[in-house]
Amino acid sequence: MAEKLIHLPIEEARAAKWRRGREQYGPVFIGHPLEELDEELLDAMNYVEEAARWGFPMAGAAEDLRRLCERIRAVYRAAAGTLR
């Protein structure tokens, strides 16, 4: 079984996650990267909320993710019609 990504340095974990995705889904990225990112950020906000319920100190994390989500949505809206 592969090592948990949370135990790896961030860039190493990121690369491993990308490799696993390419192995599972093929070499070509499918979908729109900003739409996929938006969904991942929504998931992340839910995970933060759950972690807080478990008692982890998550103060500020939800707000940080919300701001990032708003930023990504603004980029997406600004680019509407100009990309794929």
PyMOL commands that set and color helices and strands:
alter all, ss='L'
color gray80, all
select helices_A, chain A and resi 5-7+10-25+33-53+61-79
alter helices_A, ss='H'
color red, helices_A
deselect
rebuild
show_as cartoon
